[in-house]
Amino acid sequence: MIIRHPASPRSALAGTALAAALVAGSVAASTAVAQPPAAETASVSKSLPLGPANLAETRNTSTLQPGVTLTTIVRGQAGPESFWTVEVAIPSSSPDPDAPATALSDQATADATAGRLRTAGLDPRVENVPTPKLADAGGGSLGYRVRLGSFATKAEADALRTKVIAAGLGGSSLYTGWDGEPDDVSGSTGPWHVQVLTIDPKKFHGGLDATYGPDIEARETTSALATLTGATAAVNAGFFVLDPKAGAPGDPAGVAVYDGRLVSEPTAGRPALVIGDNARGTAVERFRWRGEVRGVGRPLPLDGLNRVPGLIRNCGGTADDLPTAMPLHDVTCTDADELIAFDASYATATPSGPGAEVIVDRHGVVTAIRTTARGGAIPEGGRTVQATGTQVAPLLAAAKIGKRLEISASLVDTRGHDVRLSPRTTIVNGGPELVRDGRLLATPKADGMAPADNPSFYYGWVHKRNPRTIAGVDAQGRTVLITADGRNVDSLGLGIGEAAAVAKSFGLRSAINLDGGGSTTMVANNKVLNTPSDATGERPVGDALVITPQR
């Protein structure tokens, strides 16, 4: 069992093209409204690009440790343009609490739905939904929604919602301030609550790393992971499996590298955050991978690392995965015929089920073969390989007791070259990309968040305001971690376009969206700074970025 703590090896990219990928540009960080001491100036903008330019905004900045500043921002206030309403929808069947409802349709279907409500004595309205233009998606109309009522309180909207349900339709009570329409349409005036951590490598002597806790097959809260590592501050990190039907809860749903060890394969070409333990070399890069098993006979290609065979969360796997080999967010693709390698980072035991499994010791020698079923202990320092379906026979033919079985896996960059990882390398998954070379470049379509056959997903996940966690690097090489609260009347959250604009306003040359929604959490000095949006409180997550004191 692996427990990562401040004394563990850290992570950074050393001597690779990735470490040099930061582009020095002319976008400099602006002066904050409330400045920290001169020696610890944070990378902050003059004001957030949210709502009308004349909104009131307050900022407070403090130093958490040398080279690390925390800035808290409150912008705007609730106005009469935002109110509670009922949105008629077909609820999602996903167990993910962040999964959006099916709310949009063509105008004819929306009109017909409104007609049913009028027959029931209700007074609906059909609204066109314009959406901001992003780099590869958005612009124009997303579709039409049906809403009813305009109330000062959620309780009043809930009362109307019962009448919608009685009419045989689904619906949800929501606050219109969470809508993601352009400002000239929505007129939103806030409020927004944003927290910003800035790590300046010129002054920083601590550690910047990621942790998944005791093992991958488990979830812990960001605050628990901060305590485990003795962190001064922490934020939640990458996407992960939530539902046991989609794999092992806590398993990164995309690339993950800890201490230079590749423990989870990339989601085909999606962006990821690369960091170094000394806060140098932070970058946003896109990865693929290659892996294989070599024993007797020809090499066998791996399908994945440290995940339940047959289940590929967020898709982006191999050509035989169904329904797609392309990234598809919050969807679990399947493949009945897989070869998956495990190490001790996964858990004390591998997933059980039909198939076969080969156990390899720390020297790469096969010590046991489970021929009729898979699942069992992982030897200390060793590995296992599981096979399902048509992959069982080739694995059993390649593995012989007492013989070596070589298991290899490497990341591949956008040019097709293997990426050299050092023990300082840390990589966490995310998406979409938000800023590239100092330019707004939100890419939800490329990263699987804009399915052509499901505009309601884009509406709920990209278009609407949600809690967000953002990470990036500015022109001075400072790593910036941002959380924005959402899903409450005290903080509206950010659409993906707004998240990109906020990242750029802090002078970020590269930026990525990390896991958000109920996962969004920032911790400093053993205190949760933001307001996590899950009704149950702080959500257990797959991994977290942690800032630790000087060693």
Secondary structure, 3 states (H helix, E strand, C coil): CCCCCCCCCCCCCCCCCHHHCCCCCCCCCCCCCCCCCHHHCCCCCCCCCCCCCCCCEEEEEEEEECCEEEEEEEECCCCCCCCEEEEECECCCCCCCCCCCECCECHHHHHHHHHHHHHCCCCEEEEEEECCECCCCECCEEEEEEEEEEECCHHHHHHHHHHHHHCCCCEEEEEHHHCCCCHHHHCCCCCEEEEEEEECCCCCCCEEEEECCCCCCCCEEHHHHHHHHCCCEEEECCCECCCHHHCCCCCECCCEEECCEEEECCCCCCEEEEEECCCCCCEEEECEEEEEEECCCCCEECCEECCCCCEEEEECCCCCCECCCCEEEEEEEECCCCEEEECCCCCCECCCEECEEEEECCCCEEEEEECCEECCECCCCCEEEEECHHHHHHHHHHCCCCCECEEEEEEECCCCCECCCCCCEEEEECCCEEEECCEECCCCCCCCCCCCCCHHHHHHHHHCCECEEEEEEECCCCEEEEEECCCECCECCECHHHHHHHHHHCCEEEEEECCCHHHCCEEECCEECCCCCCCCCCCEECCEEEEECCC
